[in-house]
Amino acid sequence: MRKLLQKRLIIPVLAITIFLSGTAFKSDFFEIAKQIEIFTTLFKELNMNYVDETNPGDLMDTAIKSMLADLDPYTNYYNEQDVEASRINNAGDYTGIGANVLTLKDKLVIIEPYKDYAADKAGLKAGDEIIKVDNVVVADFKDDAGNLLQGAAGTSVNVTYLRQGETKTASIKREAVDIHAVPHYSMVNDKIGYVVLRKFNQKASAETISAIRSLKNQGAEQLILDLRGNPGGLLREAVNVTNIFVPKNQLVVTTKSKVKKYNKTYYTQKEPIDTEIPVVVLIDGRSASASEIVSGALQDLDRAVVVGARSFGKGLVQRPKPLTYGTQMKITISRYYTPSGRCIQALDYWNRDENGKATRVKQENYNAFKTKKGRTVYDGGGVQPDLELDATKLSPITTAIINDNLIFKFATEYYYKNQVGDLNNFKLSDSDFENFKRFLNANNFSFNTETEKAFADALEIAKQENLGVDIDKDYAQLISAINQYKNKAINDNKTQLMSLLSDEIVKRYFYREGLYTYYVANNFEIQQGVEILKNPSNYYGYLN
């Protein structure tokens, strides 16, 4: 009973501590104090009087996390166990099996083994489904099963996995894994260099500088910087990468908050590497955060031509805050703005729609801004490319196929049915695409369009108003038309789907290193970048 009372006392003490330490709350003194008192009273009565035994810690964990979920996906509470898991997952060098792993409820799926690292040496392949780690059955493990693969370098872990319906085992000797920020750079032709920046870790700017210097030594007079799929990372590294191409003391990004001390401006701090070399930056819908700072700044400063699809739109800034008893909070404190004043954030989590979903600004409500040379650019979330490519923007049906993991699964099936030994001559055929369509049908692929959902809601309302019988026939015709569209949509998106399938299949045979080599020779976005750079009047036409 004494321990229970001690736990109950934590809440008001914690609340008062937070209250007294936050000057931003002074104006809401009475309202905050009132709500804390209400919650403390409710929490006490609930734990004392509920018919079954309660766990105060679990109740509080649920209450806090549910409250924060109503704000945005990035503001999170970490209890003591969460803090430890986060510390392990965020350690500088990942020590483990050397693979990208997807954690599901009952298995761990190898998404990509890194070449010549532990998982690869042990013979694991993309698509392998780990069902047991040492003596622990993944389906029975309540916490993040991915942590079972973690461990000190030199130690071994035994895994049981499924491959094409067959159960196999492997012993993996863990090792330190150093994932490069720049996994690839090369010459596209005798004048154009190509650099892939995959993540903004502590080595991002140093590795990018090293790559660019090497390419210039090989004769590069123009550059393509590939930020596609880059989820971001360290803010200072985004500033440093921008600094490669723009002078010292140039504004790169601003953060704005309701708390004055979080309002900051970030300027370049170093002498640049090259302020004249023509640059094309590639982005897509998975380029986020730090990637958007770099691409947005270079666009606003008229320093690069941005090509691809509108970026993700992650412009909310988080900061960790230590709480009492070893707990922590990661809280959204401000928003990012590019040098022209554009807000990067795409979704508005505060002003949600009637279904509780975050809203997005409609295109007709975008605000116009000016670049350094007076070009007009717009907000609306993310960075809109100077050259927007339909092939880069994922269609609804392609997105649905990706979300169902069907491109990944087809590539796994393809790998075990086909031999591919020559990267230079690899190309999927029309018959491969027909096989893919049959694969979709065999896996019961279906997706609901927004139009379909709206019609279903309208029909339900019509039935409530006794109009269902009158419109049933028309509704059936509409659904038939939508189904015809969906069947046609797969063929209409053949180019995009074939490109995604090719990328995933190439990785199976030639790893990520081979994928980038394949990109240089075959990727549509890179080819578009080359065409822009080959024609100076075309390149500068985008910037003037």
Beta strands, then each sheet from edge to edge (+ up, - down):
strand 1: 76-78
strand 2: 94-96
strand 3: 99-103
strand 4: 108-113
strand 5: 129-133
strand 6: 136-137
strand 7: 156-163
strand 8: 166-173
strand 9: 175-177
strand 10: 184-187
strand 11: 192-196
strand 12: 222-226
strand 13: 251-256
strand 14: 264-267
strand 15: 279-283
strand 16: 305-308
strand 17: 316-322
strand 18: 328-337
strand 19: 347-352
strand 20: 358-360
strand 21: 368-370
strand 22: 376-378
strand 23: 387-388
sheet 1: 1+ 18- 13+ 14-
sheet 2: 1+ 18- 17+
sheet 3: 2+ 9-
sheet 4: 3+ 4- 5+ 6-
sheet 5: 3+ 4- 5+ 7- 8+
sheet 6: 10+ 11- 12- 15- 16- 23-
sheet 7: 19+ 20-
sheet 8: 21+ 22-
end
